[in-house]
Amino acid sequence: MQKLLLPFLICLSLLAGCMWEPLPDVVRATAPFEHVPDKILAAFVRVRPKATIERVETYSFKGRVTTYRVFFRDSTGAIGELDIDREGQPISSRTQSQ
């Protein structure tokens, strides 16, 4: 009986290992300005018309960009961030005065 228990446990652990799927990673990357979609840039201009973009980061889930984070400086010199979803809808905005 004990001789059968070890192979059974090995098969069971292999089967469980094959069924387990690791959690997908959220990947953050800096996007070259020329690769930022026009609808993202248009959404930024709608919300912050007088601000200057400093850089754009993308957040991806399962290899698909879900959010763009635009880092900017406004006309008063304050720096901020604007999150925009992949459809061009603003999600949140933060500004810090200097």
LINLINCOR-V941755 format. One record per residue. N is the residue number from 1. OMEGA is omega in whole degrees, -180 to 180 (NA if undefined). Layout:
n->{N	N}
omega->{OMEGA	OMEGA}
This chain:
n->{1	2	3	4	5	6	7	8	9	10	11	12	13	14	15	16	17	18	19	20	21	22	23	24	25	26	27	28	29	30	31	32	33	34	35	36	37	38	39	40	41	42	43	44	45	46	47	48	49	50	51	52	53	54	55	56	57	58	59	60	61	62	63	64	65	66	67	68	69	70	71	72	73	74	75	76	77	78	79	80	81	82	83	84	85	86	87	88	89	90	91	92	93	94	95	96	97	98}
omega->{180	179	179	-177	-179	177	178	179	178	179	180	-180	176	178	178	179	179	-179	-178	177	-179	178	180	-179	168	-176	177	-180	174	-178	171	-174	-178	179	178	-178	180	-178	176	178	178	178	178	-179	177	-175	-176	-172	-177	-178	179	179	177	176	180	174	175	173	-177	176	-177	176	-178	-180	180	-175	172	175	-178	176	-173	173	-179	-174	178	-178	179	177	-178	179	176	177	-179	179	-175	179	179	179	177	-179	-179	-180	178	178	177	178	-179	NA}
